[in-house]
Amino acid sequence: MRASNHGFPLFSLLFFSVFLALQVSNGALIKNFYWRSCPQAEPIIKDVTFRLARSNPALGAQLLRLQFHDCFVRGCDGSILLNTVGGNQSEKEARPNQSLFGFEAIDEIKSEVEKACPGVVSCADILTLAARDAVSFPFKNQPRWPVLTGRRDGRISQSSEVAGNIPSPFSDFATLKQIFEKKGLTANDLVILSGGHTIGVAHCGTFSRRLYNFTGKGDADPLLDPKYADMLRRQCPNPANTSITVEMDPRSSHSFDSKYFKILTQKKGLFQSDAALLTDVVSSRLVGQLRNPLVFSFRFADSMLKMSAIEVLTGTNGEIRKHCRFVN
């Protein structure tokens, strides 16, 4: 079956039409939740996101990572966006979150939405929609995955809850699988969502041990291609310079595609957690299947729908924040 260069194949569109219909009947997140209360919400979010992405090609990677980190702690409730108040350090202060970007973009989008519909659209929904739209920007009117809405914002954000919930670049497969299963996601979702590493950059410190001292004997990780390791050493001195970043998907860090899975099979996954996907027989087989662009598009969209529904607040739970950095 043929598909356009950047859209979903027809069978994917049919699948998601059925899936979205089921979600509406569940009374939870639904398609076009704001069609009555704020029909201009999603067009505004898309327009502002596209404008920001036009001047910042890294925005897609930044917002996608921001969404991941939000959903894995307290669910997809926008708690990652909250600032520290008083003695309570918020999630964004935790070490894994200190390298996150995109907060200002969400603020700008929220400000424009509030002008049109004050107190209606949640920050959690704005983050979810903006992440999809920023990744989709190079493809214009071809969204990379559907988004259901109706989330409400959480009121609690604690840095102490981040450890053990955010997947680490240093984790082995068993640890990663356990973290995902705690969130209601499968080992397959783990492999598929790792495909998000096809865009963006990483700081040298997140993988320098693989280059210089993997077992404490001044050696390199044997699961890393030697020539690729040499290239990385030329970019990242030892000790690691925190200001230096490298592409996670070499020469393709702004293109959302299946190339990540191709380089993974060539032992060029940047993180230890990337290489870990090849240490399990079933996940390694899935990595091979995801090298197919259409398979990756279909499966990533499915897993994103699942991830963006983790422990969401709906109905009368939570609130609709006036400003994404502060509770009302």
HELIX and SHEET records of a PDB file:
HELIX    1   1 LEU A   10  ASN A   26  1                                  17    
HELIX    2   2 ALA A   41  SER A   55  1                                  15    
HELIX    3   3 LEU A   59  CYS A   71  1                                  13    
HELIX    4   4 SER A   79  LEU A   81  5                                   3    
HELIX    5   5 GLU A   91  GLU A   93  5                                   3    
HELIX    6   6 ARG A   95  ASN A   97  5                                   3    
HELIX    7   7 PHE A  103  ALA A  116  1                                  14    
HELIX    8   8 CYS A  123  SER A  136  1                                  14    
HELIX    9   9 PHE A  137  PHE A  139  5                                   3    
HELIX   10  10 SER A  159  GLU A  161  5                                   3    
HELIX   11  11 PHE A  173  LYS A  182  1                                  10    
HELIX   12  12 ALA A  187  LEU A  193  1                                   7    
HELIX   13  13 SER A  194  THR A  198  5                                   5    
HELIX   14  14 CYS A  204  THR A  206  5                                   3    
HELIX   15  15 SER A  208  TYR A  212  1                                   5    
HELIX   16  16 PRO A  226  GLN A  235  1                                  10    
HELIX   17  17 LYS A  259  THR A  265  1                                   7    
HELIX   18  18 GLN A  272  ALA A  276  1                                   5    
HELIX   19  19 VAL A  281  GLN A  289  1                                   9    
HELIX   20  20 PRO A  293  MET A  307  1                                  15    
SHEET    1   A 2 VAL A 201  HIS A 203  0                                        
SHEET    2   A 2 THR A 245  GLU A 247 -1                                        
END                                                                             
